[in-house]
């Protein structure tokens, strides 16, 4: 008997040690960096629950692809004025090794792009429930869900409503704040149906809305399309890019500081533009 008591004490001490270690490992060890914030907008919430939810919004702009054909190049300047001056001059003779190659500078004909705002709201009053067994009619299952999620011993609380769907999922709204946080600390929750206990999955209730969807016509004022290099297909792209950069960095050639050059001498390639 004394040996069993001793083993129980040792097991309890081991459990406490593991729990303490798990707590330490879950703590954030690094300082959270400070970020400067500024007031940007003001809105009137439709109801008081909006004050309680976690929300964020961000703008998305699509990349605009452009296919550079064989014998073409894109050159991007640091200044818009330089790029526009190169386009106005039209024809340029670039010295490639021992040969003068006539290239034509043109605006880049970009296709339209899209931009939109994504608004995400995480509810602090609702949760999603999935993996609900198909054991009862809809009305009875709704009652069982409400009873199970009212159990305070399991982290539940008073339920305001249950939106049950036959596909094995439901949305449960609670009356008080804080209940959702307690339930979501675990990935599953016990659902009692008569004598049986099922483990259903719980997850945050997230609403996503797209707003201000716009189509825009892309214009690249710093990037210039160079054509007329079809005869250079046997040369290395990087060598030609270097020589083009040298030529257009000189003010006497109408150029200026070059940010990037991309050639496509042997096969077409895709360049991406974004706002």
N, C-alpha and C positions, 0 to 999 in steps of 0.2 A: 504493500500500500504506500509506504514512504517513497518507494522508487517511482510510482506513478505520479505522486504529488510533485516530486522533483522534476520529472519529465515535463509535466504541465507548466511548471514555473519557467523552465528553460525555453519551452515553446512560446510562452507569452512574451518573454524577454526578446526572443528572436523576431517575433511579429512586430513588437514595438520598434525594434532596430530597423526593420525593413520599411515600416511606415515613415519613420523619421528620415531615412535615406531617400524615399520616394518624394517626400515633401521638399527636401533640399534640391533634388534634381529638377523639380518642376518650377523652381524659382527662377526669375530672370536675373542672370548674373551680370549683365552689362547695363550701364546707365542708358536710359532712353534719351536720345538726342533731342535738344530743343529745336523747335521749328517755328519760324516767324509766321504769324497768322494775321490776316487783315480782313476787315468787314467788307463783304462783297454785295450782299443783297438782303432784302427784307420781304417776308411773306406772312400772310395771315393763315394759320392752320385751319383746316376745315372743321376739326374737332379737337377736343383735349387730348385724345389718344396719340395725336401726332407729336405731342411734346415728349411722350414716353418712348417712342420708337427710335431706333438707331438708323440714321439715314445718311446717305452720301450721294453725290452726283458728280459726273465727270463727262467731258466732251470727247467724242471719238471722231477722228478724221481718217478716212481711208487713204491708203497709199495709192498713187496713180501710176500704173505701170506704163513704160514706154519701151518698145522694141527697137533696139539699135540694129540696123541692117548691116550686112557686110559692106565694108568700105566706108563706114561712118564712124564718127566719134562725138562724144559729148564733152564739152569743156565748161567748167564752172569757175567763174571769177569771184573775187571777194567783194567787188563793187558792181552794182547794177549798171552804172554809167559806162563802165568799161565794156561789159557784155553788149549793151545796146550800141555802143560805138563800133564794135567788131561786126555786128549784124548790119549796121548802116553801110560799112565799107564793102560788104558783100564778098568779093573775091580776095583771096590771100594766097600768096605763094610761100609754102613752107619748105624749108630745106631739109630733106630726108636723106641722110648720108650725102651722096654726091649729086642727088637729083632734086630739082625744084618741082614740088607737087602743087598744082593749083587746086585749092579747096574753096568751097562756097560756104559762107556762114549764114545760118538761117535760125529763126526762132524754133523752139521745140514745140511741135504740134501735140499737145497733151489732150487726152480724153477727159471727160467730166469725172469728178470725184464726188463723194458724199460725206456729209458730216451730220452728227446727231448727238443728243445728250442722253445719257443713261442715268436714270434715277433709281437707286436701290434703297429699299426700306426693310429693316429687320425688326420684326415685331417683338415687343417685350411682354405681350399679353397673349400671343397665340403660338401654337406649335403644330408641326406636321407629324402625323402618326401614320406609319406604314407597316406592312407585313401583318395586317389584321386578319385573323383566320376567318374563313367563310363558314361559320358554324351556326349563325342565327339570322333570322329575318332582319331587315334594315332597322325597324323601330326598336326591336329588342337589343340589337347590337349597339345602337346609339345609347340606350339606357345603361348597358354594361360599361361602355367607355366612360360615361359620365361618373358612374359609381366608382370605377377603378381610379380615375384621375382625381377624384375628391379625397382619396386616402392621404391624409397628412403624414402618416408613418412612412410612406414611399416618396415623400417630397411633393405630393399633390396639393391641391387647394380647391376652393369653391369654383365650379365650372359655370360659366355664363351660357355657353351654347356649344353644341357638337355638330359639325357639318360632316356627316358620314357619307362616303361614296362606296358603291358596291365593289369597286376595283380593289378593295382592301386597304383603303387609305382614308384619313379623316383630318379635319382641322379642328382643333380644340381651343376655345377662347376662355381664359380665366378671368375672374372678377378682380383679383388683387395682383399688384405688381410683386415681383420677386419669385413667384411660383415657377415661371418659365425658366429662370436661371437655375433653380434647384433641380428641376427635371432634366435639363439639358446637360447637367454635369455627368450624366450617364447616357450611353447611346441607346439603351433599351429601358423598358418599363413593364412591370407586371400587369397583365390584363386577366382578370378572374372571370371565368365563365363556368358557373356552377362549381363543380369540384376540381376543375382543371385551371392551371395557371399557364398562360402563354406570355412569351416575351415579345412585345411589339417594339419597333424601332421609332425613336423620336428624333426630330431635327428642327432647326429654326424655321420659322415661317417667313419667307422672303418674298417681297413683291418687287418686280422690276418693270419699269416703264420707259419707253423710248419717246423722246420729245424733240421738237424742233428739227425734224428731219429735213435736210437741205441738200440739193444738188448744186455743185459749184463748178465753174469752168476754170480749170487750173492754168495758170500762167507762170512760167519760170523766167524771171527777169535777169537772173544771174547766170543761167546756163544757156549755152549756144550749141546748136547742131552743126557739125562740120561734115560735108559730103564731098565725094570726089576722090576717094582713096582706094578704089577697087583694085588698082594695079599693085597695091602693097600687100596683097594677101599672103605672100610668102615670107613676110617679115614678122618679127616678134612684136606682139602688141605692146609690151612694156617699153621697148626701145622707141617705137613710134610715139607713144604717149609722152616719153621724156623729151623728145625733139619738138613735139607740138607745144609742150609746156614752155620750153625755152623760147620758142618763136613768139608766143603770145604774152610772155612776160615783158617783152621789150616795148617801151612806149612808142618808138619809131614805127612799130608794126600796128599801132593802134591798141595795144594791149595794156595789161597791168598785172597785179598780183593774181596768180592762178591758185584756186583752191583744190581742184581735182580735174583729171583728164581720164576718160574711159574710152578705149578704142574697141572696135569689133571688126577685125580684118578678115578672119577666117570663117566665122559663123555668127549668126545673130545672137544677141543676148538681151536680157531684160534689165532695164534700169527702173528704179522706183523713186517717185517724187512724193513728198508729203509737205504739209503746211509747216 
